[in-house]
Amino acid sequence: MHEISLVRNIFHTLEDEFPGEINKIRSIHLKVGLLSNVQPILMQNAFEAVLLDESKYNKTSLHVEVLPIIIQCEICNTKTEVNNYKFVCSNCGKPGKNIIQGEELLISKVEFEEETINA
């Protein structure tokens, strides 16, 4: 299951980006394209498995947004959402291969614990 290594890589990336702050992360938001070869339910299961193994992440939740495949026609410049893996322009009907969305695996947002300040 490659999702476990993906989840571990996400946490390593966040540890590198926010040194000393990993315990304050409460929520991780991902954008995952349909062509990224990542299944959201498997990603969530892998996330839960890593949480069991790594107690420092136990207050963190994962949110996965699946992005559709979008192509841009090289002939008429129309952007088309791909359905049923038919890479055809909705405007001119020509086949398209210029994928502009759908291959992503991005950390789109990280939410941290809010600190309360006593005045």
C-alpha positions in Angstrom: 0.0 0.0 0.0 1.8 3.1 -1.2 -0.5 5.4 0.6 1.3 4.8 3.9 4.5 6.0 2.4 2.7 9.0 1.0 1.2 9.9 4.4 4.7 9.5 6.0 6.1 11.8 3.3 3.4 14.3 3.9 4.3 14.4 7.6 8.1 14.6 6.9 7.4 17.5 4.5 5.4 19.3 7.3 8.1 18.6 9.8 10.7 20.1 7.5 8.5 23.1 6.7 7.3 23.7 10.3 10.1 22.5 12.6 8.9 22.2 16.2 5.3 22.9 15.3 4.2 19.4 14.3 2.4 18.9 17.6 0.2 22.0 16.9 -1.0 20.8 13.5 -4.7 19.9 13.7 -5.8 19.5 10.1 -4.1 18.7 6.8 -6.0 19.3 3.6 -5.0 17.6 0.4 -6.0 18.1 -3.2 -5.8 14.8 -5.1 -6.4 14.5 -8.9 -8.2 11.6 -10.3 -5.1 10.6 -12.3 -2.8 10.7 -9.3 -3.4 7.0 -8.5 -4.4 7.8 -5.0 -7.7 6.5 -3.5 -9.1 8.9 -0.8 -10.4 6.0 1.3 -7.1 4.2 1.2 -5.3 7.5 2.0 -7.6 8.0 5.0 -6.9 4.4 6.1 -3.2 4.9 5.8 -3.5 8.1 7.7 -5.2 6.3 10.6 -2.5 3.6 10.5 0.3 6.2 10.8 -1.6 7.9 13.7 -1.6 4.6 15.6 2.1 4.3 15.0 3.1 7.9 15.6 1.5 9.4 18.7 2.8 12.9 18.0 0.3 13.2 15.2 -2.8 11.9 17.1 -4.6 15.2 17.2 -4.4 15.7 13.5 -7.1 15.1 10.9 -6.9 14.6 7.2 -9.3 16.1 4.6 -9.0 14.9 0.9 -10.6 16.9 -1.9 -10.7 14.9 -5.2 -10.1 17.1 -8.3 -11.6 16.1 -11.7 -9.6 15.7 -14.8 -9.7 18.8 -17.0 -8.1 19.1 -20.4 -7.6 22.2 -22.5 -8.2 21.8 -26.2 -5.1 22.6 -28.3 -7.4 23.5 -31.3 -10.1 25.8 -29.8 -8.6 26.4 -26.3 -11.8 25.2 -24.5 -11.4 23.7 -21.1 -13.4 20.4 -20.7 -14.0 18.2 -17.7 -13.2 14.6 -18.6 -15.9 12.1 -17.9 -15.5 8.3 -18.2 -11.9 8.9 -19.3 -13.0 10.3 -22.6 -10.4 12.9 -23.4 -12.5 14.8 -26.0 -13.1 18.5 -26.2 -16.7 19.4 -25.4 -16.7 22.3 -27.9 -15.1 21.0 -31.1 -15.1 17.2 -30.4 -11.4 16.7 -31.1 -9.4 14.4 -28.8 -7.3 16.2 -26.2 -4.1 15.4 -24.3 -3.3 18.7 -22.6 -4.2 17.8 -19.0 -4.4 21.0 -16.9 -5.9 19.4 -13.8 -6.2 15.9 -12.4 -2.6 14.7 -11.7 -2.1 16.7 -8.4 -1.2 15.4 -5.0 -0.9 18.7 -3.1 -1.0 19.8 0.5 -3.4 22.7 0.0 -3.9 23.8 3.6 -2.5 23.1 7.1 -4.4 24.3 10.1 -2.8 24.8 13.5 -4.0 24.8 17.1 -5.0 28.2 18.1 -3.1 29.5 21.1 -5.1 31.3 23.8 -3.4 34.3 25.3 -4.3 35.3 28.8 -4.4 39.0 29.3 
